[in-house]
Amino acid sequence: MQINQLIFSLFAILPGSVWAQQVTSCPTPIEGFVADEDILQDQIRVSANRADIQRNQIAQFDGNVTIVSDKSKIEAQSATIDVPNTQLTAIGDVTFQDKLMVVNSKDVLLNTDSGKLSMADTNYQLTQFGGRGAADRIEIDQNQGVELQGVSYTTCPVGQEDWKISASSIGIEEGELWGEAYNTVFYVKDVPVFYLPYFVFPVSDQRQSGLLFPEITTSSATGPSYEQPIYWNIAPNFDATFSPRFMSKRGTQIKTEFRYLFDQSAGQFNVEYLPEDREDINQADRYFYRYAHSGKLAKNWQLNIDFNGLSDDNYIVDFGSDYYNRADTHLYRTLGINYYSQNLDFSMNFRDFAVIGDHPANYRALPEMKLNYQTDKFSGLEFRVTSELAYFDNQQEGEPKATRFHIAPSLALPLRSQWGEFLAEATLLNTYYKQENVAGTQLAEETNRTLGQGRVFGALFLERDINWLGEQQTQTLEPKIQYLYTEFKEQSEIGLYDTTQLLNDFNGLFRGQEFTGLDRISDNNQVTVGLTSRILDKNSREQFKLSLGQIFYLEDNRVEAASKNDDRSALASELDWQIGSKWFAHTELQLSTKTDKVERSSISLEYQLTDDKILQFNHRFVRSLSGEQIDQFGITASWPLSTNWHWVGRWYKDLSTQRTIESYMGVQYESCCWSFSLVSQRHLSNRFDAQGMQNTQEFETSVNLKFSFKFTGSEARSGRRKMLEDGLFGYRQAYLIN
């Protein structure tokens, strides 16, 4: 048993989740003891200015005495080893050090036979957890445990003790997970604010049941709110967290989380329940549940479950969620079984949804099975077969239903080298439908669609040395071209079950399909041209990348959903640029070459001086999305105000409606031993009315307050990063060097 185990556990008298936090020492880390590999177990090495040794009796050492074993080191002005009485005594500015702590004491008495260690008038500092304190006396017995008298603990610097803990007596028995403390007092600025005559606390870094840090918030939806998580360590592979949340406007909500972990599977079950919501006209009960599981069934077989549900459309809007946000329109309910091997993979999924708001009911795939096979054992040719069998159901009465079977054999000739690649591919697409509830529609009860498709793709990778902004760099030139032909067949007699039109960014130009799913396969006779140029530094790190691409249609599309009124697609471009060492730019643009108008664009410019000095500008534009224009501009900033104070701010405006859609500001004070954060946020509430229509006029305002003592010198950046990423338009890095 080590003394540091005791001090590490003292913070358990107050709620805290610091077990999971990272640790930093403050102000200056102390190196832990590192044993000399030449010292054997139960062996000690003594060095001193003077030594007086009586054979097999007493050894006296004086002046700069150092006693080193394989586990610890003692430094003192003088030391005596009494062989007959198996005692070692060290006095005069004694320092005891092991891997996790350093103790300064007036004297140290060690029984070399029993291993019992006694130190008086001690001051200690932990090397791993950044804490320090004092004890009148420390008794360590390898067989019995540890006893401390008159002990204190803090993570604050010397002379700046904003808080500390003191106890008259603490005892820990060897092999126990819990210790006992008597007459414990918590001080803030030398003022006692909390007293416990007796309590037990964990003495190891194993998960222990207890209170976690609470969360105090207030918002226009809930009023002042206090959430207190309670953690239960049920078993090494089971745990649970219960979080009562007291909301002044709505009542008491219970949030629960149960987790399990086995050798080849893991899962989590969440239930949230609020009885008789006081803000609801009908005093309705409100709830949310979620079950997620991922595990191995057998060799190469995998099982995945993701099942969610809630009581009403506004649950996430009113109470928030760790798994969904306000923009989500569906909650997933999926059961999947998968098989993987080198050449063959199989999946069977049951896909269902819980619809949020007044959105069309999606088709459920109950089930959807896919079987894919590929091999390259045909003299360099690659043979591939993709197949699918699915049944689509809709909860909306009277909607068509369908069974769909699809198979697509493909034969390809791939050629690849360092300077380029070439691919020629031929595919036969065959899809059979059996449809129900088609009376009064143009859909056919049975239909079979067979299409041929051919694709030829080529790319070159060229490079040269250039001088870029005064530095020797490498520039690449990567032209690529693709010809795609897909024959036409009338498809209006097929319903739309899992099909939506895709947006074409630069990479999407070479995709060859304009829709998700299989219900619509566009006829193609087109050439796609693309060009990418990169600038790499001497370490092959990307400093600049520009991509341009466009599709040229040789014939008009005859599939109605894919028809075009132009002979070419919008010009798609992407730009990533590391401008010097501090500025980063990322843009995506789709420009109509017929009207010379921007169809879609996304621009992000970021200045990053350090990890916590960030300024980011964002603009997003979509000319038409579901009949509406999106034109939004935003600024995100993170900046230290002083050594201990940090500020995070964010502001987003809708330029189409000329109104602010989100404003966010947070300030945090962070010292070595405690932290405080205050966050204010205002954003669109997006509440649904009784008909499921979303209100885009009301705003919600909230204030979050967090205060915590750092019982282990916890990492400062975690709180700042959470503020930076929080909210509807949380920070995302604009550019990543590959």
QUISUL-V117195 format. One record per residue. N is the residue number from 1. SS is DSSP state (alpha for helix, beta for strand, coil for the rest). NEAR is the number of other ideal C-beta (glycine too) atoms within 10 Angstrom. D_FIRST is the distance of its C-alpha to the first C-alpha in whole Angstrom. Layout:
n->[N | N]
ss->[SS | SS]
near->[NEAR | NEAR]
d_first->[D_FIRST | D_FIRST]
This chain:
n->[1 | 2 | 3 | 4 | 5 | 6 | 7 | 8 | 9 | 10 | 11 | 12 | 13 | 14 | 15 | 16 | 17 | 18 | 19 | 20 | 21 | 22 | 23 | 24 | 25 | 26 | 27 | 28 | 29 | 30 | 31 | 32 | 33 | 34 | 35 | 36 | 37 | 38 | 39 | 40 | 41 | 42 | 43 | 44 | 45 | 46 | 47 | 48 | 49 | 50 | 51 | 52 | 53 | 54 | 55 | 56 | 57 | 58 | 59 | 60 | 61 | 62 | 63 | 64 | 65 | 66 | 67 | 68 | 69 | 70 | 71 | 72 | 73 | 74 | 75 | 76 | 77 | 78 | 79 | 80 | 81 | 82 | 83 | 84 | 85 | 86 | 87 | 88 | 89 | 90 | 91 | 92 | 93 | 94 | 95 | 96 | 97 | 98 | 99 | 100 | 101 | 102 | 103 | 104 | 105 | 106 | 107 | 108 | 109 | 110 | 111 | 112 | 113 | 114 | 115 | 116 | 117 | 118 | 119 | 120 | 121 | 122 | 123 | 124 | 125 | 126 | 127 | 128 | 129 | 130 | 131 | 132 | 133 | 134 | 135 | 136 | 137 | 138 | 139 | 140 | 141 | 142 | 143 | 144 | 145 | 146 | 147 | 148 | 149 | 150 | 151 | 152 | 153 | 154 | 155 | 156 | 157 | 158 | 159 | 160 | 161 | 162 | 163 | 164 | 165 | 166 | 167 | 168 | 169 | 170 | 171 | 172 | 173 | 174 | 175 | 176 | 177 | 178 | 179 | 180 | 181 | 182 | 183 | 184 | 185 | 186 | 187 | 188 | 189 | 190 | 191 | 192 | 193 | 194 | 195 | 196 | 197 | 198 | 199 | 200 | 201 | 202 | 203 | 204 | 205 | 206 | 207 | 208 | 209 | 210 | 211 | 212 | 213 | 214 | 215 | 216 | 217 | 218 | 219 | 220 | 221 | 222 | 223 | 224 | 225 | 226 | 227 | 228 | 229 | 230 | 231 | 232 | 233 | 234 | 235 | 236 | 237 | 238 | 239 | 240 | 241 | 242 | 243 | 244 | 245 | 246 | 247 | 248 | 249 | 250 | 251 | 252 | 253 | 254 | 255 | 256 | 257 | 258 | 259 | 260 | 261 | 262 | 263 | 264 | 265 | 266 | 267 | 268 | 269 | 270 | 271 | 272 | 273 | 274 | 275 | 276 | 277 | 278 | 279 | 280 | 281 | 282 | 283 | 284 | 285 | 286 | 287 | 288 | 289 | 290 | 291 | 292 | 293 | 294 | 295 | 296 | 297 | 298 | 299 | 300 | 301 | 302 | 303 | 304 | 305 | 306 | 307 | 308 | 309 | 310 | 311 | 312 | 313 | 314 | 315 | 316 | 317 | 318 | 319 | 320 | 321 | 322 | 323 | 324 | 325 | 326 | 327 | 328 | 329 | 330 | 331 | 332 | 333 | 334 | 335 | 336 | 337 | 338 | 339 | 340 | 341 | 342 | 343 | 344 | 345 | 346 | 347 | 348 | 349 | 350 | 351 | 352 | 353 | 354 | 355 | 356 | 357 | 358 | 359 | 360 | 361 | 362 | 363 | 364 | 365 | 366 | 367 | 368 | 369 | 370 | 371 | 372 | 373 | 374 | 375 | 376 | 377 | 378 | 379 | 380 | 381 | 382 | 383 | 384 | 385 | 386 | 387 | 388 | 389 | 390 | 391 | 392 | 393 | 394 | 395 | 396 | 397 | 398 | 399 | 400 | 401 | 402 | 403 | 404 | 405 | 406 | 407 | 408 | 409 | 410 | 411 | 412 | 413 | 414 | 415 | 416 | 417 | 418 | 419 | 420 | 421 | 422 | 423 | 424 | 425 | 426 | 427 | 428 | 429 | 430 | 431 | 432 | 433 | 434 | 435 | 436 | 437 | 438 | 439 | 440 | 441 | 442 | 443 | 444 | 445 | 446 | 447 | 448 | 449 | 450 | 451 | 452 | 453 | 454 | 455 | 456 | 457 | 458 | 459 | 460 | 461 | 462 | 463 | 464 | 465 | 466 | 467 | 468 | 469 | 470 | 471 | 472 | 473 | 474 | 475 | 476 | 477 | 478 | 479 | 480 | 481 | 482 | 483 | 484 | 485 | 486 | 487 | 488 | 489 | 490 | 491 | 492 | 493 | 494 | 495 | 496 | 497 | 498 | 499 | 500 | 501 | 502 | 503 | 504 | 505 | 506 | 507 | 508 | 509 | 510 | 511 | 512 | 513 | 514 | 515 | 516 | 517 | 518 | 519 | 520 | 521 | 522 | 523 | 524 | 525 | 526 | 527 | 528 | 529 | 530 | 531 | 532 | 533 | 534 | 535 | 536 | 537 | 538 | 539 | 540 | 541 | 542 | 543 | 544 | 545 | 546 | 547 | 548 | 549 | 550 | 551 | 552 | 553 | 554 | 555 | 556 | 557 | 558 | 559 | 560 | 561 | 562 | 563 | 564 | 565 | 566 | 567 | 568 | 569 | 570 | 571 | 572 | 573 | 574 | 575 | 576 | 577 | 578 | 579 | 580 | 581 | 582 | 583 | 584 | 585 | 586 | 587 | 588 | 589 | 590 | 591 | 592 | 593 | 594 | 595 | 596 | 597 | 598 | 599 | 600 | 601 | 602 | 603 | 604 | 605 | 606 | 607 | 608 | 609 | 610 | 611 | 612 | 613 | 614 | 615 | 616 | 617 | 618 | 619 | 620 | 621 | 622 | 623 | 624 | 625 | 626 | 627 | 628 | 629 | 630 | 631 | 632 | 633 | 634 | 635 | 636 | 637 | 638 | 639 | 640 | 641 | 642 | 643 | 644 | 645 | 646 | 647 | 648 | 649 | 650 | 651 | 652 | 653 | 654 | 655 | 656 | 657 | 658 | 659 | 660 | 661 | 662 | 663 | 664 | 665 | 666 | 667 | 668 | 669 | 670 | 671 | 672 | 673 | 674 | 675 | 676 | 677 | 678 | 679 | 680 | 681 | 682 | 683 | 684 | 685 | 686 | 687 | 688 | 689 | 690 | 691 | 692 | 693 | 694 | 695 | 696 | 697 | 698 | 699 | 700 | 701 | 702 | 703 | 704 | 705 | 706 | 707 | 708 | 709 | 710 | 711 | 712 | 713 | 714 | 715 | 716 | 717 | 718 | 719 | 720 | 721 | 722 | 723 | 724 | 725 | 726 | 727 | 728 | 729 | 730 | 731 | 732 | 733 | 734 | 735 | 736 | 737 | 738]
ss->[coil | coil | alpha | alpha | alpha | alpha | alpha | alpha | alpha | alpha | alpha | alpha | alpha | coil | coil | coil | coil | alpha | alpha | alpha | coil | coil | beta | coil | coil | coil | coil | coil | coil | coil | coil | coil | coil | coil | coil | coil | coil | coil | coil | coil | coil | coil | coil | coil | beta | beta | beta | coil | coil | beta | beta | beta | beta | coil | coil | coil | coil | beta | beta | beta | beta | beta | beta | beta | beta | beta | beta | beta | coil | coil | coil | coil | beta | beta | beta | beta | beta | beta | beta | beta | beta | beta | coil | coil | coil | coil | beta | beta | beta | beta | beta | beta | beta | beta | beta | beta | beta | coil | coil | coil | beta | beta | beta | beta | beta | beta | beta | beta | beta | beta | beta | coil | coil | coil | coil | coil | beta | beta | beta | beta | beta | beta | beta | beta | beta | beta | coil | coil | coil | coil | coil | beta | beta | beta | beta | beta | beta | beta | beta | beta | beta | coil | coil | coil | beta | beta | beta | beta | beta | beta | beta | beta | beta | beta | coil | coil | coil | coil | coil | coil | coil | coil | beta | beta | beta | beta | beta | beta | beta | beta | beta | beta | beta | coil | coil | coil | coil | beta | beta | beta | beta | beta | beta | beta | beta | beta | beta | beta | coil | coil | beta | beta | beta | beta | beta | beta | beta | beta | beta | beta | beta | beta | coil | coil | coil | coil | coil | coil | coil | beta | beta | coil | coil | coil | beta | beta | beta | beta | beta | coil | coil | coil | beta | beta | beta | beta | beta | beta | beta | beta | beta | beta | beta | beta | beta | coil | coil | beta | beta | beta | beta | beta | beta | beta | beta | beta | beta | coil | coil | coil | beta | beta | beta | beta | beta | beta | beta | beta | beta | beta | beta | beta | coil | coil | beta | beta | beta | beta | beta | beta | beta | beta | beta | beta | coil | coil | coil | coil | coil | coil | coil | coil | coil | coil | coil | beta | beta | beta | beta | beta | beta | beta | beta | beta | beta | beta | beta | beta | coil | coil | beta | beta | beta | beta | beta | beta | beta | beta | beta | beta | coil | coil | coil | coil | alpha | alpha | alpha | alpha | alpha | coil | coil | coil | coil | coil | coil | coil | coil | coil | coil | beta | beta | beta | beta | beta | beta | beta | beta | beta | beta | beta | coil | coil | coil | beta | beta | beta | beta | beta | beta | beta | beta | beta | beta | beta | beta | coil | coil | coil | coil | coil | coil | coil | coil | beta | beta | beta | beta | beta | beta | beta | beta | beta | beta | beta | beta | beta | beta | beta | coil | coil | beta | beta | beta | beta | beta | beta | beta | beta | beta | beta | beta | beta | beta | coil | coil | coil | coil | coil | coil | coil | beta | beta | beta | beta | beta | beta | beta | beta | beta | beta | beta | beta | beta | beta | beta | beta | beta | coil | coil | beta | beta | beta | beta | beta | beta | beta | beta | beta | beta | beta | beta | beta | beta | beta | beta | beta | coil | coil | coil | coil | coil | coil | coil | coil | coil | beta | beta | beta | beta | beta | beta | beta | beta | beta | beta | beta | beta | beta | beta | beta | coil | beta | beta | beta | beta | beta | beta | beta | coil | coil | beta | beta | beta | beta | beta | beta | beta | beta | beta | beta | beta | beta | beta | beta | beta | beta | coil | coil | coil | coil | coil | coil | coil | coil | coil | coil | coil | coil | coil | coil | beta | coil | coil | coil | coil | coil | alpha | alpha | alpha | alpha | coil | coil | coil | coil | beta | coil | coil | coil | coil | coil | coil | coil | coil | beta | beta | beta | beta | beta | beta | beta | beta | beta | beta | beta | beta | beta | coil | coil | coil | coil | coil | beta | beta | beta | beta | beta | beta | beta | beta | beta | beta | beta | beta | coil | coil | coil | coil | coil | coil | alpha | alpha | alpha | coil | coil | coil | coil | coil | beta | coil | coil | beta | beta | beta | beta | beta | beta | beta | beta | beta | coil | coil | coil | beta | beta | beta | beta | beta | beta | beta | beta | beta | coil | coil | coil | coil | coil | coil | beta | beta | beta | beta | beta | beta | beta | beta | beta | beta | beta | beta | beta | coil | coil | beta | beta | beta | beta | beta | beta | beta | beta | beta | beta | beta | beta | beta | coil | coil | beta | beta | beta | beta | beta | beta | beta | beta | beta | beta | beta | beta | beta | coil | coil | coil | coil | beta | beta | beta | beta | beta | beta | beta | beta | beta | beta | coil | coil | coil | coil | beta | beta | beta | beta | beta | beta | beta | beta | beta | beta | beta | beta | coil | coil | coil | beta | beta | beta | beta | beta | beta | beta | beta | beta | beta | beta | coil | coil | coil | beta | coil | coil | coil | coil | coil | beta | coil | coil | coil | coil | beta | beta | beta | beta | beta | beta | beta | beta | beta | beta | beta | coil | coil | coil | coil | beta | coil | coil | alpha | alpha | alpha | alpha | alpha | alpha | alpha | alpha | alpha | coil | coil | coil | coil | coil | coil | coil | coil | coil | coil | coil | coil | coil]
near->[20 | 17 | 25 | 23 | 18 | 26 | 27 | 24 | 24 | 25 | 22 | 22 | 21 | 17 | 17 | 19 | 15 | 20 | 17 | 9 | 18 | 12 | 18 | 16 | 19 | 18 | 10 | 6 | 14 | 14 | 9 | 15 | 17 | 8 | 15 | 10 | 7 | 8 | 14 | 9 | 8 | 9 | 10 | 16 | 13 | 16 | 11 | 19 | 11 | 11 | 14 | 11 | 13 | 9 | 7 | 8 | 10 | 15 | 18 | 16 | 23 | 16 | 12 | 13 | 24 | 15 | 22 | 19 | 18 | 15 | 13 | 19 | 19 | 23 | 18 | 25 | 16 | 18 | 26 | 16 | 21 | 15 | 15 | 8 | 11 | 13 | 16 | 21 | 16 | 26 | 16 | 14 | 11 | 24 | 15 | 25 | 20 | 18 | 15 | 17 | 25 | 20 | 23 | 17 | 24 | 14 | 16 | 23 | 16 | 23 | 16 | 15 | 9 | 12 | 12 | 16 | 21 | 17 | 25 | 16 | 15 | 23 | 14 | 23 | 20 | 24 | 19 | 18 | 24 | 22 | 28 | 24 | 20 | 17 | 26 | 14 | 15 | 25 | 19 | 21 | 17 | 13 | 11 | 15 | 19 | 23 | 21 | 27 | 16 | 16 | 26 | 21 | 24 | 24 | 28 | 20 | 15 | 10 | 5 | 11 | 17 | 17 | 21 | 20 | 23 | 18 | 23 | 15 | 14 | 26 | 17 | 26 | 17 | 12 | 8 | 15 | 15 | 15 | 25 | 17 | 25 | 14 | 13 | 21 | 16 | 17 | 17 | 14 | 9 | 9 | 8 | 10 | 10 | 12 | 9 | 13 | 9 | 9 | 14 | 14 | 21 | 21 | 26 | 15 | 12 | 10 | 15 | 17 | 12 | 19 | 15 | 18 | 17 | 17 | 15 | 14 | 19 | 19 | 21 | 14 | 20 | 22 | 15 | 14 | 21 | 14 | 17 | 16 | 19 | 15 | 19 | 14 | 15 | 13 | 8 | 9 | 11 | 12 | 17 | 16 | 15 | 14 | 18 | 15 | 22 | 15 | 24 | 12 | 16 | 21 | 18 | 12 | 22 | 14 | 19 | 16 | 18 | 17 | 16 | 16 | 14 | 10 | 8 | 10 | 14 | 14 | 15 | 14 | 16 | 19 | 14 | 22 | 15 | 24 | 13 | 13 | 22 | 12 | 15 | 16 | 7 | 7 | 11 | 14 | 13 | 22 | 17 | 23 | 16 | 21 | 16 | 18 | 16 | 15 | 16 | 13 | 13 | 9 | 7 | 14 | 13 | 17 | 15 | 15 | 16 | 17 | 17 | 21 | 13 | 20 | 16 | 17 | 21 | 21 | 20 | 20 | 22 | 21 | 22 | 15 | 18 | 9 | 14 | 18 | 13 | 18 | 9 | 13 | 14 | 16 | 22 | 16 | 17 | 17 | 17 | 17 | 17 | 16 | 16 | 11 | 10 | 8 | 11 | 14 | 15 | 17 | 18 | 16 | 17 | 16 | 20 | 18 | 18 | 13 | 16 | 23 | 18 | 13 | 13 | 10 | 13 | 18 | 26 | 20 | 21 | 15 | 16 | 20 | 16 | 16 | 16 | 15 | 15 | 15 | 13 | 13 | 9 | 11 | 6 | 10 | 13 | 16 | 14 | 17 | 14 | 16 | 16 | 19 | 16 | 23 | 18 | 26 | 14 | 18 | 12 | 10 | 7 | 8 | 16 | 18 | 18 | 23 | 14 | 23 | 15 | 19 | 15 | 18 | 15 | 17 | 14 | 19 | 15 | 14 | 11 | 10 | 8 | 6 | 10 | 15 | 15 | 14 | 16 | 16 | 18 | 15 | 18 | 13 | 20 | 14 | 21 | 15 | 24 | 14 | 21 | 15 | 16 | 16 | 9 | 7 | 11 | 9 | 18 | 15 | 13 | 11 | 16 | 11 | 18 | 11 | 17 | 12 | 20 | 14 | 19 | 16 | 19 | 15 | 18 | 14 | 15 | 12 | 14 | 9 | 9 | 11 | 8 | 15 | 10 | 6 | 11 | 10 | 18 | 16 | 15 | 16 | 13 | 17 | 15 | 20 | 15 | 21 | 16 | 22 | 16 | 22 | 14 | 15 | 18 | 11 | 22 | 12 | 16 | 24 | 24 | 16 | 24 | 18 | 18 | 12 | 12 | 12 | 13 | 21 | 18 | 20 | 12 | 17 | 23 | 19 | 13 | 19 | 17 | 20 | 18 | 12 | 19 | 20 | 22 | 20 | 26 | 22 | 20 | 25 | 15 | 23 | 15 | 21 | 15 | 20 | 16 | 18 | 16 | 20 | 20 | 18 | 16 | 9 | 5 | 9 | 11 | 17 | 19 | 19 | 20 | 15 | 21 | 17 | 24 | 21 | 23 | 11 | 15 | 12 | 12 | 13 | 18 | 13 | 19 | 11 | 16 | 18 | 11 | 14 | 6 | 12 | 14 | 15 | 21 | 22 | 17 | 24 | 19 | 18 | 16 | 22 | 18 | 19 | 15 | 10 | 8 | 13 | 14 | 21 | 17 | 20 | 17 | 18 | 20 | 23 | 17 | 15 | 13 | 11 | 11 | 7 | 10 | 14 | 19 | 20 | 17 | 17 | 17 | 21 | 18 | 21 | 15 | 18 | 11 | 10 | 10 | 16 | 14 | 18 | 17 | 21 | 16 | 21 | 15 | 17 | 19 | 18 | 16 | 10 | 10 | 6 | 5 | 10 | 13 | 15 | 16 | 18 | 15 | 18 | 13 | 24 | 18 | 23 | 15 | 15 | 11 | 7 | 8 | 14 | 13 | 25 | 15 | 27 | 18 | 25 | 16 | 20 | 17 | 17 | 13 | 12 | 12 | 7 | 12 | 15 | 18 | 20 | 17 | 23 | 16 | 24 | 16 | 22 | 16 | 21 | 17 | 21 | 22 | 18 | 21 | 16 | 20 | 15 | 20 | 15 | 19 | 17 | 19 | 20 | 21 | 19 | 19 | 17 | 12 | 7 | 7 | 12 | 12 | 19 | 12 | 13 | 8 | 10 | 15 | 18 | 14 | 18 | 14 | 18 | 13 | 19 | 13 | 19 | 22 | 28 | 28 | 21 | 25 | 28 | 15 | 20 | 15 | 12 | 22 | 22 | 16 | 16 | 26 | 24 | 12 | 17 | 20 | 16 | 18 | 15 | 20 | 13 | 12 | 19 | 19 | 10 | 10 | 9]
d_first->[0 | 4 | 7 | 9 | 7 | 9 | 12 | 12 | 13 | 15 | 18 | 18 | 21 | 23 | 25 | 24 | 24 | 22 | 20 | 22 | 24 | 23 | 22 | 24 | 23 | 25 | 27 | 26 | 23 | 21 | 21 | 17 | 17 | 18 | 18 | 22 | 23 | 25 | 21 | 20 | 17 | 17 | 19 | 20 | 23 | 24 | 27 | 29 | 33 | 33 | 32 | 33 | 32 | 33 | 33 | 30 | 30 | 29 | 28 | 29 | 28 | 30 | 31 | 28 | 26 | 23 | 20 | 19 | 17 | 16 | 12 | 13 | 17 | 18 | 21 | 23 | 27 | 27 | 24 | 25 | 24 | 25 | 25 | 26 | 24 | 21 | 20 | 19 | 21 | 21 | 24 | 26 | 24 | 21 | 19 | 15 | 15 | 12 | 13 | 12 | 13 | 16 | 16 | 19 | 19 | 22 | 20 | 17 | 17 | 15 | 16 | 16 | 16 | 13 | 11 | 11 | 11 | 14 | 15 | 18 | 20 | 18 | 19 | 16 | 17 | 15 | 17 | 16 | 17 | 20 | 18 | 18 | 19 | 19 | 17 | 19 | 16 | 12 | 11 | 8 | 8 | 6 | 9 | 9 | 6 | 7 | 11 | 13 | 17 | 19 | 17 | 19 | 19 | 21 | 22 | 26 | 27 | 27 | 31 | 31 | 28 | 30 | 27 | 24 | 22 | 21 | 19 | 20 | 17 | 14 | 11 | 9 | 8 | 6 | 8 | 10 | 11 | 12 | 12 | 15 | 17 | 20 | 23 | 22 | 25 | 25 | 28 | 30 | 32 | 31 | 32 | 30 | 31 | 29 | 27 | 25 | 25 | 22 | 20 | 17 | 15 | 13 | 10 | 10 | 13 | 15 | 18 | 18 | 21 | 23 | 25 | 26 | 28 | 32 | 35 | 38 | 41 | 45 | 48 | 51 | 51 | 48 | 48 | 45 | 42 | 38 | 36 | 32 | 30 | 28 | 26 | 25 | 22 | 24 | 23 | 22 | 25 | 27 | 26 | 29 | 30 | 32 | 34 | 36 | 39 | 41 | 44 | 47 | 50 | 49 | 46 | 43 | 42 | 39 | 37 | 35 | 34 | 32 | 31 | 30 | 29 | 30 | 31 | 34 | 35 | 33 | 35 | 35 | 37 | 38 | 40 | 41 | 44 | 46 | 48 | 51 | 51 | 53 | 54 | 56 | 59 | 59 | 55 | 54 | 51 | 49 | 46 | 45 | 43 | 42 | 41 | 40 | 39 | 39 | 38 | 39 | 42 | 43 | 43 | 45 | 45 | 43 | 43 | 43 | 44 | 44 | 46 | 46 | 48 | 49 | 51 | 54 | 54 | 53 | 50 | 48 | 50 | 49 | 45 | 44 | 42 | 39 | 42 | 45 | 47 | 50 | 53 | 52 | 55 | 53 | 50 | 49 | 49 | 49 | 48 | 48 | 48 | 48 | 49 | 48 | 49 | 51 | 54 | 54 | 52 | 53 | 52 | 53 | 52 | 53 | 53 | 54 | 54 | 54 | 56 | 55 | 59 | 62 | 62 | 64 | 62 | 60 | 61 | 59 | 58 | 58 | 57 | 57 | 57 | 57 | 57 | 58 | 58 | 59 | 60 | 61 | 63 | 66 | 67 | 65 | 66 | 63 | 64 | 62 | 63 | 61 | 62 | 61 | 62 | 61 | 63 | 63 | 63 | 64 | 63 | 66 | 69 | 72 | 70 | 70 | 68 | 68 | 67 | 66 | 66 | 66 | 66 | 66 | 67 | 67 | 67 | 66 | 67 | 64 | 65 | 62 | 61 | 60 | 63 | 64 | 64 | 66 | 66 | 69 | 68 | 70 | 69 | 71 | 70 | 71 | 70 | 71 | 71 | 72 | 72 | 72 | 74 | 76 | 79 | 81 | 79 | 80 | 77 | 78 | 77 | 76 | 76 | 75 | 75 | 75 | 74 | 74 | 72 | 72 | 70 | 70 | 68 | 67 | 65 | 65 | 63 | 64 | 63 | 64 | 63 | 64 | 63 | 61 | 61 | 61 | 59 | 59 | 58 | 59 | 61 | 61 | 64 | 63 | 67 | 66 | 69 | 69 | 72 | 72 | 74 | 74 | 77 | 78 | 78 | 79 | 76 | 77 | 77 | 73 | 71 | 68 | 65 | 62 | 64 | 64 | 65 | 63 | 63 | 63 | 61 | 62 | 60 | 61 | 65 | 64 | 63 | 66 | 66 | 66 | 65 | 62 | 62 | 65 | 68 | 69 | 70 | 72 | 75 | 74 | 76 | 75 | 73 | 70 | 70 | 67 | 66 | 62 | 62 | 59 | 58 | 55 | 53 | 53 | 49 | 51 | 50 | 52 | 53 | 56 | 58 | 61 | 62 | 65 | 67 | 70 | 71 | 75 | 77 | 80 | 81 | 80 | 78 | 79 | 76 | 77 | 73 | 73 | 76 | 77 | 79 | 79 | 79 | 75 | 72 | 70 | 69 | 65 | 63 | 60 | 59 | 55 | 55 | 53 | 55 | 53 | 50 | 49 | 52 | 52 | 55 | 55 | 58 | 60 | 63 | 66 | 69 | 73 | 75 | 78 | 77 | 75 | 73 | 69 | 68 | 64 | 62 | 59 | 58 | 55 | 54 | 51 | 50 | 46 | 46 | 42 | 39 | 40 | 44 | 46 | 49 | 51 | 54 | 55 | 58 | 59 | 63 | 64 | 68 | 68 | 65 | 66 | 69 | 67 | 67 | 63 | 63 | 60 | 59 | 55 | 53 | 49 | 48 | 44 | 44 | 42 | 44 | 41 | 38 | 36 | 39 | 40 | 43 | 44 | 47 | 49 | 53 | 55 | 59 | 61 | 64 | 67 | 66 | 65 | 62 | 59 | 57 | 53 | 52 | 48 | 47 | 43 | 42 | 38 | 36 | 33 | 31 | 28 | 26 | 29 | 31 | 35 | 37 | 41 | 43 | 46 | 48 | 52 | 53 | 55 | 54 | 56 | 57 | 59 | 62 | 63 | 65 | 62 | 63 | 61 | 61 | 61 | 62 | 60 | 56 | 53 | 51 | 47 | 45 | 41 | 39 | 35 | 33 | 29 | 26 | 24 | 21 | 19 | 23 | 24 | 27 | 30 | 33 | 32 | 33 | 36 | 37 | 37 | 40 | 41 | 41 | 42 | 45 | 49 | 49 | 46 | 45 | 46 | 46 | 49 | 49 | 47 | 47 | 47]
